[in-house]
Amino acid sequence: MGNASLYHLQLNVSPAGLLFYRAFFAELGYRISEESDQHLAASDGQVDFWVIETDPAHAHRPYHRKGTGINHLSFRLSSRAEVDDFVRNFLTPRGITPLYDSPKVYPEYAADYYAVYFEDPDRIKLEVMALVR
C-alpha cells in the first residue's frame, strides 16, 4: 500500500458558521468549487473542505473541542507578516478576539512557531500559523 494523504474533511456548522467559512476560505486563497445556501466546497489543490449546514435534527448538540472529535484545525501561511495580515484583515474587522493572547511565538512547539488561535461562530477552534525562520 502507498502513503495515504488527507483528501477531504467535512465540517457540519450553523448558518452563521457557513457564512464565516465562505469568507475565511476566500481570505486564505482557497478555491470555492461548489456552493449553495446550505454548503460549500473549498480546496487548496491538495485537501478539500466540505462545509455543510448541520441537519436541524442534530443542531441542538453543542460542539466542545475538549470532547471526542476535532480539537482544532491549523492553516499554515508562509510568513509572520501573513499571519499578522490575516489578523488585521479578517479577525479584527469581524470583531473576533484571538485566544491565548495570540498571535505570538510558541517556542514550546518550535522556536520559530508563530500562530493566532480563534474560534468560529460554532466555537470550533482554528489556528493560522507560520514557521518564521
N, C-alpha and C positions, 0 to 999 in steps of 0.2 A: 504494500500500500504506500502511496506517496504521502507527502506532507499535506496536511489539511490547513486551510485558512478560513477565516470567518467570511461568509458570503453575504449574509444579511442579518439584521436584527429588527424585531418588531417591538414597538412601544405602543401600549394602549394608553390613551390620555384623555383628559377632559376637553371640551370645546376650546377653553382658554389655552390648554396645552397645545392643541393643534395649531392655533394662531401663532403661539410662541415659536414652535418648531419651524413653521414656514419662514419666519424672519431669521431665526437662529441659523438654519442651514444656508440661507441666502447670504448672510453675513460671513459665514465661513467659506463661501465659494463652492458649495455643493451644487450639483445639477439636480433640479427637480424634474424627474422623468414622468411622473404621473401624479395627478391630484384631483380631488373632488372636495365637496363640502365636508366629507367625513374622513378623508385620508390624504396622505401624500407619500411619495417615494422620493428619496434623495440619495445621491450617490457621489462619492469622491473618485469613482472609477475603480475602486478596489472593494469597498464594502457598501452595501445598500442599507438604508434605514427606511423601514416602513412605519409610519406614524399613523395610527388609526384611532378614531374616536371610540372610547370604551362603550361597549354594549350597555344600555341602560340597566339591564338585569344584573350587571356586575359593578355598576358605577358607585354603589354605596360602600364598597370595600375600600377603605383608605390605604394608600401606599405608605410604607415606612421603610427607609433604607437600612434600618438595623434588623429587620426581619429577613426571612428567607427570600432570596431573589437578588436582583441587582442592587449593589450599594451605590455605584456612580458610574458615569461614562466620562472618559477623558478624551479630549481632542487636542492633537499636537499641532502647534504652529511652528514657524521656523525661527522666531526671534522673540526676545523680551519685548521689543518695540511693538510687535504684532499683538502680543498679549495685552499690552497697555492700550493699544489702539482699540482692541476688542472691548475692553472695559469702558473706554471713553465713548465709543461709537454705538455699542449695543447695550451694555448693562446700565450705564448712567442715564441715558435718555428714557429708559423703561422703569427707572426707579428700583432696579434690582440691586439689593445690597449684597456684596460679596461676603462669604463666610470666612471665619478664622482670620480676620484681619488681612485677607489677601487682596491684591496679588502680592506675593513675596517669594523669596527663595526658600526652598525646603531642603536644607542640607541633610536632613535625615533620610531623604530619598536618594539624592545625589548632590554633589557640591554645586552643580550648575542647574538644578531643577527649579524653575520659576513658574508659578501657577496662580490662577484665580479659581476659586470654588464658589458655586452659587446654586440656587435651586430653581427649577422650572415652576410653572403655576401649580403643578401637582406634587411638588416637593421632591421630585427626582433630582438628586444631586448631580451636577455637571462640573467638569473641570476643563479649563482651557490652559494649556501649558506649553512651555518651550524649554529646551536644553540650551543654556546661554553660555556657551564656551567662549 
